[in-house]
Amino acid sequence: MLLGDFLRNSARRLSPKVACVCGSTRLGYGSFDEQANRLAHALLDAGVRRGDRVVVFLDNRVEAVISIFAILKAGAAFVVVNPTTKADKLTYLVNDCGATTIITSGQLSSVVSEVETAAESLRAVVTCGWEVSRHGTLRNRRIDFEHDLVGFSTEPPRVRCIDMDLAAIIYTSGSTGRPKGVVMTHRNMVSAADSITEYLENVEDDIILNVLPLSFGYGLYQALTAVKIGVTLVLEKSFAYPYQIVQRVREERVTAFPGVPTMFALLLQMTDLDPADFDAVRYVTNAGAALPPSHIARLRRLFRKARIYSMYGITECTRVTYLPPNELERRPTSVGKAMPNCETFIVDPNGNPVAPGEVGELVVRGSNVMQGYWNLPEETNKALRPGRHPWERVLHTGDLFRMDEEGYLYFVARQDDIIKSRGEKVSPREVENTIHELAEVQETAVVGVPDPILGAAIKAIVVKTEGARLSEADVIAHCARRLENYMVPKIVEFRDGLPKTTSGKIARAQLKADEQAAKGMGGETV
């Protein structure tokens, strides 16, 4: 099966059913498929060919989801880029993947205009509401969603692909350097979608809320799995206005609520919420970072009829593990076991399996694992290494885990995030979970700061809940009661907020860089 078949199959079965809700727009599966076919023909007419890369530079809107499937129908590969991306970075991404086309909107016209002057591979720009596209001398061909697509066929294009063809490049930012393009074939992405929908037990009656950007793998797969099963996707641009999201959940009778810890932290700050507003929600998922156990307990009271899934995944293979909801109370800090059709194991620096309870690097084996990084052979060989069979390569995640006696996995830290203090290795996550036990804490991040005696001192950056009275001494005293001496923060700094990545995760790399700059030192704190 190809990724684009998800839409074709659901449109055949469920033509009048609402596929996507966004603002006042309600798009049926039949219309969705027809519009994707029209855009696919327009792309082909503009010179897009099998294997070409097409950038989707849009916010969460109906046209973005249509574009993804239109690109697949044209035999090309999609590259979804966050709409907050600035011109210099977008230019880099376009040049790096050699994109031939950008699909964008009028609000982003100034950014795209800058990119066009520096991106030699571009041949066409597809626009939504960009008035300038109808006038003036322009370097690349313009195709307008509203005016130009009506002239193209609603029948699917006759483009033949196989499941080993490129389906998408998903860019991910590491702790240093330029973004890396994760290469995904149709087989990779179909496999991931099959596994995710199997363990979440998705059914056609589901209504999935997605406030996560489609450029973020977690957000992208809300759309892909929704179309695969034939459910309704409620698409929101962000979580900036939580009360509006709660209203949307109530009005649309949302059954699936995916989120990240920063979203749930904001939700739990809203003291006037009525749990009845969430009674239609049958499952909640968390990925991107682990939820503190204290937040899990409060979420269970808010989503009183929902199953809560703690999950772990990385862009290089989409999703890896999930914790069955009936294990959540017994193992609140676990991310579970490997999802269906996926295997995991933990190894030491020499590649040997470690015993239960020991910390090592997580390795992933499965058809959901990427093909490599676009144009980065050295980085690819570092991440993908020989597996148990001569014909396979497995993914070394760079993440440190331990496993209990029953095989359940526990995230320890990114290898780059481990702090060496007083000769001991400190996991920021363990310290953060302890700080989160304080009811006055909304968010926290723990980093290492250079120290001439300790090597690295533990620093906790804390965001307090509104009106909270919490001092540095309170945080340190609480940690001293719960943690070993070398793990207790030496410094506590209170802030109004923490920097976030475009996917809503705490930007640890930025925090570490800021601390290094403040101390006038280079390199990383480890």
N, C-alpha and C positions, 0 to 999 in steps of 0.2 A: 504493500500500500504506500501511496505517496501522501505527503502532508496536505496537499491541496484537495485530496479526495474527501477529507473531513467535511468540507462545505458541500461538495457535490452530493454526497450521500445524505446529509441532513436535509438539504434542500429538496431532494426527491421524496423523502419521507414526510417532511414537516413544512411544506412550502408556506402555508399561511401563518405559522407560529412565529411569535416575536423572537428574533435572534439577539437583538441588541437594543438596549435602551440607553440613550445619552441625552440629557437635557429633556427637551420636548420631543425628540426624535425617537420613533419606535420603528425599527427596521425588521421586516419579516424575512424568513429564510429564503423564500423565493426571490424577493427583490434583492436581497444580499447577493445571491448567486448571480443574478442577471447583471447587477452593477459591477461585480468583480469580473465577469466575462467581458463586459464592455471595456473596462479599464485594461484588461489583459490584451485585448485586440489593439487598443490605442498604444500601449507600450510596444507591441510588436511593430506597429506601423511607424513608430518613432525610432525603430532600429534596435530595440532590445532583443537580444538573442539568448538562446539556452546557455545557462551558466553565468550570464552577466549579473552584476550586482546593482541593486536599486535601493537607494537610501529612502527610508520613510522618516521624514523630519516633521513630525506632527505631535500635538498633545493627544491625550486620550479622547478620541472622538470617533464617530462612526467611520469616517473616511480612512482613518488609520487601519482599522480592522479590514475594511474592504480592500485597501491597498496591499496588505500582507498577502491575502489570498489571490488577488489579481496578479501579483508578481509571481507567485507559485504557478498559477495557471499559464503564465507566459513562459514557463520553464526557467525563470531567473531565480536569483536568491535575494532575500530581503535583508536589509541592514537597518534596524530601527535605532534611531538616535534621539536621545532626550532633547526636547525642544528648548531647554535652558542652555544648551551647548553654544558656546561663543564661536565666532567666525573662524578664528585661527585653529581651534580644535576640530571643528567640522571640516575645514579644509584638509587637515591632516587625515581624518578618517576617510574622506572621499578619495583622496590621492592614494592612501594606503591600500584600499580595497579596489581601486580602479573603477569606481561606480560610474555608470553611464547615464543615470537618471536620478533626480531627486523629486520626491513627492512632498509638498510643503503647503503652507498657508500664507495668507496675506500678512498676518501678524509677524511672520518671520521673514518677510521679503528683504529687509535690509541685510540680514545675516546671509541669506542665500545669494544676494547680489554680490557681496564681497567674495563669497566662495567661488562664484562663477568665473571671476577673473583669474583665479589661481588653480583651478582644477581642469586640467587638459582633457581628462577622460569624459567629462560631461557632454552629453548631446541633447538632453531634453530636461525640462522642468515641468512637472505636473502640479497644478496649483488649485487651491481651494480659496475662493474669494480674494484673489489678488488682482485688483483692477488694472494695475500696470501691465498685466499680461496681455491685455487687449490692445495696447498702444505702444508706439515707439519702436526703436531699433534695438533688438535684443540678440545676444550672441547665440543662445540656444533656443531650440524649438519649445513653444509653450503649449501645454494641453490643459484646458480648464475643466474641472470636474462638472461644473454646472452646464457649460455651453457646448463642450466638444464631445463628450462621451455619448450623447444621444445618437450620434451618427454611426456608432459601431454596433456590431452584432451582439445579441444576448446569448448566442450559442457558445459553448466552450471552444477555445482554440485547439487546433490539432497539433499540439506540441508533445513529443514523446520524451519522457524522462524515465529514469530508473531510480530505485531507492538509494543508490550510492551517489547520486548527483548531489551537488551542493544545494542546500535549502536556505541556509542563513549564515550570516556572520554576526556574532554577538560580541560586542566589544566590552571588555572588562578592564578596570583600572587596578593595577597592582599597587604595592606600597611605594614603588618608585618607577620613574620612566613613563613612556608613552603607553596609551591603552593597547591592549593586545586583542586581536580579532580571533575569537573562538570559532573554529570551522565546524559546522554541523550539517550532516547530510539528512535527507529525508528519513532514512532508516534510524539515525540517532534520535530524531525528534519524535517520530511516530512511536518508537520504543519507549521513550520517556513518558509521552502522553498516555500510552497504554497502561504503564505501571502506575502512574499517578491516579488515573481514574479507577483502576482496580482497587487500590487500597482505600481510596476515599469513598468507594461504592457510589459513584455518581450515577444518577438516573435522569431521565428526560424532564422530570418535574422540578429539578433543581433550578434555583435562580441565584447566580453567582455575582456577588458584588466585586468590582475591581477598581480600587483607587490607586493602585500601584502603577507606575509608568510602564508602558509596553516595552520600553527599552531595557527594562530590568527583567531578567529571565523569569522570575517569580510572577511578575505581572503579565508577561507575554503568554505564559502557559495557562493563565486564567482564561484568556481568549481562545487559545488553541484547544484546550480540553472542553470548553463550553461548546465550541462548534463541533467537535468530535462526537459528543454525546447528543447534541441537539437541544441544549438547555438555553435559557435566557441569560444573557450577560448584561448586567447593569454597570455601565461604564461611567466613572467619575474622574475628573481631572486631577484631584488631589484630596488630601485629608486636611486641607487648610481650614475648613469650616466644619468641625466635627458635628455640630448640631444639625446641619443640613444633611450630613451623611446618615445620621440616626433617623432623621425624618424619611430619607429615601429607603432605608432598610425597612421601616414600618410600612410605607406606602406600597412598596413593590413586593412585600412579603419575602424578603431575601432569605434563602436557606443556607448559603455558604458565605462565610466572612473570612477572607484571607487577610493577614496583616503582618506587620513587623513590630518589634518591641517598642519603637518610638510611637507608633500609632496607638498601641494598647496603653502605653503610659499616659497619653493624652486622654484617652477614653476613660481611664480609671480616675482621672482628676475630676471628671464631671460628676459631681456628687448628687445631682438631681435627676439622674437617669432612672427610668422605670424598666426593670427587667422584662416586663411584659412586652415592651417594644421589640425585644429580640427573641420572642418565643417561637417565631417561625424558623429561626436559624437552627439547622440540624448539625452543622459542624463549623468549627473555627480552626484555621490553620495558622501556624507561626513559622516563619523561616527568616533568613537573613542574619539572625543572631539568636542566641538562646534567651528564653524568657526567664527572668528571676522567679524562683519558686513562690515568692510572696505575691507576684502578679498573677501567677497561675491560679492561686486560691481565690483571688478576687474576681478573676475572669469567670471562674466556674459559678460564682454567685450571680454575676451579671448575665451570662449566657446559660441560664439554668436548665435549658432543655437541649443543649448542644454538646456534641463530642468535641473535645479539644485535642488537636494533633500538634505535637512538637515535632519539627522536621529539621533536617539538615540537607543542604545542597550547595553546590558551587556551579558557576557558569559553565565550567568545563564538562559537566555531565548533567546539568539541570537539577536533578534531585537524587539523593543517595539513600537517606534513611527516613523512617517515621516511627514514632512511638505509638503503639495501639492505645487508644484513649483509656481502656480499662487498666492500663499500667501506670497511668499518670500519677495517681496518688502514691503508689509504692516507689516510683522512680521519677520524681519531678524534675531532676536535672539531666535525665537521659534523653537522647535523641533517637533512641530505639535501635532497630536493626535494619538491615538492607531492605529496600522496597522490592516488590516482585521483579524477577528477571534481572537481578543485580546482586553482586557479591562484594563483600568488604573484608579486609583484614588489616591488621596493624603490624608494622614492622619497625625494627631498630635501624640505625644509620647504615648497617651493612645489608639490609634487606631481609633479615631473619625475623620470623614471627615472634612476637613478645608474649609473655604469659599474661593471664588475666590480672588486672590491677596495675600492670606496668604501662608506662606512657610511651607511645611511638607514633609514627606517621601513618595516617589512614590511606589505604590504597583501595581503589575502586576498579572492579571488573564488570563489564556489561556492554551491551550494544548501545547504551545511551552515552557512552564516553565519546568525547569529541575526536575529530580526525587530527587535530593539531592547532597550532596558532598560525594565522595567515602570514606568510612571508617571514616566519621566525623559526628557522630550523633548529637553532641551538636551544631556544626556549622549549620547543616541542619535544626535543629529545630529553630534556631535563624532566619534563612532566610525564611523558609517555615512555615507559620502559618495558623491556621484554617481560612477558607474563609466563604462566606455567607451560604454555604450549609455544612451539616455534613460530606459529603464525600470528600470535596476538601480542598486543601491547596493553598495559594497564596504566591507570592514572594514579600518579603520586600527587596527592592533594596539597601537600605542604602544611596540612593541619594536624595538630597533635591531639590524640585521643587515648583513652583507656577503655578497657572492656571489663565488665564484671563476670562472675563465674557462669552466669546464664546467657552470656553473649550480648548483653545490651551495651550500647556504646555511649560514651560520655565525652563531649567536646572539652578539651583542655585549653587550647589557644592556637592561634596561628604561630608557626615557627618564628616569624618575625616579631611577634608581639610578646613573647616570653621575656620577662625581666629578670636579670641576674643581679640579686641584691645580697650582700654579705656572703657571697659564694653560693647562695641557694637560688634555685629557679622558682620564680613566682608566676602563677597564672593570673592575669588580670581578671579573668572571668570569676575565679573563686572569690577574690576580694570584692568585686562588684556585687556578686550575689549576697554577700554578707552585708554590705552597705544598704542594699535594697530591702533588707529586713526592717529598716527604720521607716516607719509610716510617713515621715516627713520628706522622704526622698522620692522625687519624680524620675530622675535619670542620673546616671553616674558613669564615668569612664575612668579607668585606672591606667596610668602610664608610668614609665620610668624616666627619671630626670637625672642627668649626670651628677655624681657626687664623688668627691675625691677620696672619701673614706669607704663608703658603702659600694662604690662602683656605680650603682644606680639606686636612687632613693625612690620609694613608692609614693606616688602622688595621686590623690583622688580628686577628680573634678566633679562637683556635685551640683545638680539643679534641684532646688527645694520645691515642694508643693506650695501653692499659693497660701500666704499667711503663716507658713511654718516658722517656728522658732527653733533653729538647730545651729549649734556652734561647731567649730572645728574640734573642740575638745570632746563633744558628744560623739562625733563620728569616730574619732581615734579610740575613745574609751570602749565603744561598742565593738570595734574590730579587735581590740586587745582582749576582750572577753571571749571572742569566738575564734580567733586565728592565732597561728604561731607568731612569735615575735617578729621574725623577719618579713612577714607578710603584712604587718600593720602599717598603714600609711604614715609617713613622716610629715607629709604636707597635705592639707585639705584646702581646696580653693572652691568657693561658691561662685556660680555663674548663673545668668538668666537663661542660658540655653547652651546646647552643644552643637558644633558644626556637624552637618549631615551630608551624606553623599546624595546623588540624585535619586537613589533608590530608597532613601529614608533611613539608611543605617548610619550609626555614629562614625564620623570620619576620623578613625584612629590615626591614619597616616598623617593627617593634617595636625592633629593634636601633638603627635610625637615631633613633627617638624617644628612646630611652634615652640615646644620646650627646648629643642636643640638650639633654635635661633636665639631664644631668650638667654641661654647660657653661653652663646657665642661659640658653639662647637658644631662640628660637622659629624656625619655618620649617623648610625642608628643606635638607640639605646637598647641594649640586650642584657 
